[in-house]
Amino acid sequence: MKNRDLAAMFARGSTSGQGSNMFIEGNTIYSYGKHFPVARRTPTGYLLQKRGYSKTTAVHKGYVRRAIGSYQEMDL
């Protein structure tokens, strides 16, 4: 599955799924592994990772940012 599609699934509420270098587990979407959560769903909205890691992870964050729309940035 394309990472862009996985981000859209996450925004629609999916709790599992696998892209090429991203995956959803529960209310969190990760880039490359559990060491880098990109975003987390909460009862009040979305939290987006504030930190950067690599160019590829920045692309992953962009997919998620566009898919979820409204979010709060913080270190996850």
C-alpha positions in Angstrom: 0.0 0.0 0.0 1.2 3.5 -0.7 2.1 5.6 2.3 -0.2 8.4 1.2 -3.1 5.9 1.2 -2.1 4.6 4.6 -2.2 8.2 6.0 -5.7 8.6 4.6 -6.8 5.4 6.3 -5.3 6.6 9.6 -7.3 9.9 9.2 -10.5 7.8 8.6 -10.0 5.9 11.8 -8.1 2.7 10.8 -6.2 1.1 13.7 -4.0 -1.2 11.6 -2.3 -1.1 8.2 1.1 -1.3 6.6 2.7 1.0 3.9 6.1 0.7 2.5 7.9 2.3 5.5 4.9 3.4 7.6 2.4 1.4 9.7 -0.6 2.0 11.9 -0.9 0.4 15.3 -3.9 1.4 17.4 -4.2 5.1 17.5 -0.7 5.8 16.3 1.0 5.9 12.9 4.7 5.3 12.8 7.5 6.0 10.3 10.1 3.1 10.0 9.4 1.7 13.5 8.1 2.4 17.0 11.0 4.7 17.7 9.3 7.4 15.5 5.6 8.0 16.0 4.4 10.4 13.3 0.9 11.1 14.8 -1.5 9.9 17.5 -5.3 10.0 17.6 -6.8 11.3 20.8 -10.4 11.7 21.9 -10.1 15.5 21.2 -8.1 15.3 17.9 -4.7 14.6 16.5 -1.2 15.1 17.8 1.5 15.4 15.2 5.2 14.8 15.9 7.1 18.0 16.3 10.6 16.5 15.8 12.1 15.7 12.5 14.2 12.7 11.7 15.0 12.4 8.0 13.9 13.6 4.6 11.8 10.5 4.1 10.2 10.9 7.5 9.4 14.5 6.6 7.5 13.2 3.6 5.6 10.8 5.8 4.7 13.6 8.2 3.5 15.6 5.2 1.2 12.8 4.1 -0.3 12.5 7.5 -0.5 16.3 8.0 -2.5 16.7 4.8 -4.8 13.7 5.6 -5.7 14.7 9.1 -6.2 18.4 8.5 -6.4 19.9 12.0 -3.7 18.9 14.6 -1.6 20.0 17.5 2.2 19.6 17.2 4.2 18.2 20.1 7.0 15.7 20.8 5.4 12.2 20.9 
